[in-house]
Amino acid sequence: MLRASFFMSKSCPFARNAVWILSDQHPASMLSCAGDPNAATPNLDRLAAEGVRFTRHQSVFPLCCPARGTLLTGRYPHHCVDGHEVRMPPEMPTIAHAFREAGRRTAWFGKWHLDGFHEKTGRAAFHHVPRERRGGFDTWIGYENNNAQFDCHVHGHRRTGDTTEEVERHRLPSFETDDLTDLAIGHLEELAAAGASFFVAISVQPPHDPYTAPADWMRRHRPADVVLPRNVPPIPRIEEQARREIAGANALVENLDHNVGRIREALRRLGLADDTAVVYLSDHGDQHGQHGHFRKCTPYAGSVNVPMIVGGPCDRHYAMPHAEAAPIGTVDAVPTTLGLCGIPKPDAMPGFDFSAAARPGGLARAEGTPPDAALLQYIRPTGHGPANDLPWRGIVTADGWKYASFAGAPYLMFDLDEDPLEMCNLAHHAHAAPKRRELHGRLKALLEEVGDGFALPGAG
């Protein structure tokens, strides 16, 4: 067994605690450490510089509810939450159950979006999620959904010692990300005082639209100053919207980055940093005009390639921080987080434990063979204007390819190493047909392995 890693003391090979910082609609490219000229994310950059940034982390289903269902349960969407506004099965174990069984206290703060509330019937921010549908967390203070980040309402329950009390719905005082961070830090202070080990998740709506941050952050970004990605087509209406939304999204990301720094500073102040793994991730991205698309639900990188950064106090313990290009997916987040803490993944979870990537020796020291592809699913179209109106399936492979298919025909195929901006779709190029057939076969085999009955077309 390894004797040391970046998030632990030398006497213990695993983290005692874990913190998730979960954002909504943050594409992996929107980080200064990823080379984005519009971004300034010093705290996330430091987390990555001290740990591991999974550069090809894929959202298994680039839409809030399905991605979150998989993040919480470690189950693929077709076995958990397979569409928009679909309720997560209340009997399905979550990451909270696994940590609680291992003796950790568990807490969730913020956006849930897993209770199946249909927003055409009212405002989801006022929907009451009953305790039995709060994922098994000891403390749960959150909301179903809310696209008004300056008007955030939360409710839930709080465990204090051996007692648990209900928390009535109330409005947070200022901006969502700041206020949820305040709640989480207060809870960390309580846990530190009690000497309890823990898993704490902070789940914020930003940088999801509407792309309006607090004024101090908004004034740092002007649409006219935005450097557009080269794969945004030169169509005036698309460029105008992309500039406006990229400016606002970066303001939201910078505010979020500031709060990541606050959480890490609180861990240091409370003496928890040496025992705590910190994982930053997002449920899906936003294309921000790339290829003429906005929002999510496509297999393009802006939609499916999302941040996953595993960090901790590696100044002393971890000598080889790096960017890891293995194809890791949303389904792997729970096994990997449990692995960081030395907790075996439940048998019902099909994902892989990538925690070895965060230790000396990297994935070569992993237990088992890492998967050679990450699965992408789009099971039920939402009907939203910017979204795809046909279901599709896809894969991102360890050898640097992306392939996606509709039920009736191949959809997209890219050589990601040669074409990282996904500007040359090879899905219907005759010279690429042998590779298409190979990738089609790999996708078919993976769908069969996970029990997804999607009807792929003939290999062609």
Secondary structure, DSSP 8 states (H G I E B T S, - for coil): --S--TTS-TT-SS-SEEEEEEESS--TT-SGGGT-TT---HHHHHHHHHSEEETT-B-SSSSHHHHHHHHHH---GGGS--STT-B--TTS--HHHHHHHTT-EEEEEEE---B---GGGS-GGG----GGGSTT-SEEEEES--S-TTS-EEEEEEEETTEEEEEEEEE-SS-HHHHHHHHHHHHHHHHHHHT--EEEEEE--TTSSS----HHHHTT--GGG----TTS-S-HHHHHHHHHHHHHHHHHHHHHHHHHHHHHHHHHHTT-GGGEEEEEEES----TTGGG--SSSSSSHHHHB--EEEE--HHHH-S--EEE-S--BGGGHHHHHHHHTT----TT------GGGGSTTGGGG-SS---SEEEEEE-S----TTS-SS-EEEEEETTSEEEEEESSSEEEEEETTT-TT-----TT-GGGHHHHHHHHHHHHHHHHHHT---------
